[in-house]
């Protein structure tokens, strides 16, 4: 039994390493992962594209989901999310073909959830949003992907509606334009950002929604801890277009459809106003 247990631990660790490599890969590797968002390689067929993608079809705890305010569980035992993001000297803007993201070095910062610490490894955008609030799909969604020492994953998500430009995106605009030009000319699909202040992405958590789900791209692995911030931020139409410009033509609208809950609970944390 001990030998079997050791093998299982080894398999789990190998899978986690593969996931980490998928998340942190340069776009040249990612582009060889043949999936998209339209046609025969679209979301409805992901599970059949590769044996390692089977959870996309057979999983029972898949993401994204629709967050229905009528069916939330208010959990008074939930704690505020603690975001401790720092400066990072090694941030890199990457075009993964299916999304644009930023990958970080070892000291980008941490997210603490119920006393457990997760390290920020990368963030990326989807447009339109993948998660929905009461059926409403927003203009874009930002995912901050964190790994704990045991290789478990926590994703912090922010939704965006069309409005004023997003301050972080404004700072990245020139680099995004450069990335789109390089992709069009078949040059490098990653650009060094130099020093980027990840502290700027820290948001207040007066309200968030939490549930257990999966990665929203293949291999759709489950047991991902999701935390969607309750406050919807703003982004301009031009910024949404800048996020789509470098992407593969089959991934311009890179939102996976919402998945069934299959009995899962969506819990909500909200700061309670003081009543005198």
PEPE-V936900 format. One record per backbone hydrogen bond with DSSP energy under -1.0 kcal/mol. NH is the residue of the N-H (numbers start at 0). CO is the residue of the C=O. E is the energy in kcal/mol with one decimal. If there is no record, write none. Layout:
NH,CO,E  NH,CO,E
This chain:
4,0,-2.7  5,1,-2.4  6,2,-2.2  7,3,-2.4  8,4,-2.2  9,5,-2.2  10,6,-2.5  11,7,-2.5  12,8,-2.4  13,9,-2.4  14,10,-2.5  15,11,-2.3  16,12,-2.3  17,13,-2.2  18,14,-2.3  19,15,-2.5  20,16,-2.5  21,17,-2.1  22,18,-2.4  23,19,-2.3  28,25,-1.2  29,25,-1.7  30,26,-2.8  31,28,-1.3  32,29,-2.1  34,32,-1.8  35,40,-2.7  36,249,-2.0  41,38,-2.0  44,41,-2.2  47,44,-1.8  48,45,-1.6  52,49,-2.3  53,50,-1.3  55,52,-2.0  56,53,-1.8  57,53,-2.4  58,54,-2.1  66,131,-3.4  70,67,-1.9  72,265,-2.5  74,267,-1.5  77,74,-1.4  81,111,-2.0  83,109,-3.0  85,107,-2.8  87,195,-1.8  91,102,-2.2  92,190,-3.0  93,100,-3.0  94,188,-2.6  95,98,-2.8  100,93,-2.5  101,122,-3.0  102,91,-2.4  103,120,-2.8  109,83,-1.7  110,117,-2.7  111,81,-2.7  112,115,-2.7  115,112,-2.2  117,110,-2.7  118,146,-3.5  119,108,-2.5  120,144,-2.7  121,144,-1.4  122,101,-2.3  123,142,-1.9  124,99,-2.0  125,140,-2.5  128,137,-2.7  131,64,-1.6  132,135,-1.6  133,66,-2.7  135,132,-2.0  138,159,-1.3  139,159,-1.5  140,125,-2.4  141,157,-2.6  142,123,-2.9  143,155,-2.7  144,121,-3.1  145,153,-2.4  146,118,-2.3  147,151,-2.4  150,147,-2.1  153,145,-2.1  154,224,-2.6  155,143,-2.3  156,226,-2.8  157,141,-2.0  159,139,-2.2  160,232,-3.0  162,234,-2.4  169,165,-2.2  170,166,-1.6  171,167,-1.3  175,171,-2.6  176,172,-2.5  177,173,-2.2  178,174,-2.4  179,175,-2.4  180,176,-2.1  181,177,-2.4  182,178,-2.5  183,179,-2.2  184,180,-1.6  185,182,-1.5  186,181,-3.5  190,92,-2.9  192,90,-2.4  195,87,-2.3  197,85,-1.7  197,195,-1.1  199,196,-1.6  200,197,-1.6  201,198,-1.4  207,268,-2.2  208,227,-2.6  209,266,-3.1  210,225,-1.5  212,223,-3.1  214,220,-2.1  219,216,-2.5  223,212,-2.3  224,152,-2.5  225,210,-2.7  226,154,-2.0  227,208,-2.7  228,156,-2.7  229,206,-3.0  232,158,-2.7  234,160,-2.2  239,235,-1.9  240,236,-2.3  241,237,-1.8  242,238,-1.6  243,239,-1.3  244,240,-2.0  246,243,-1.6  247,96,-2.3  250,247,-2.5  253,126,-1.1  258,63,-2.9  263,260,-1.3  266,209,-2.7  267,72,-2.4  268,207,-3.0  270,205,-2.8
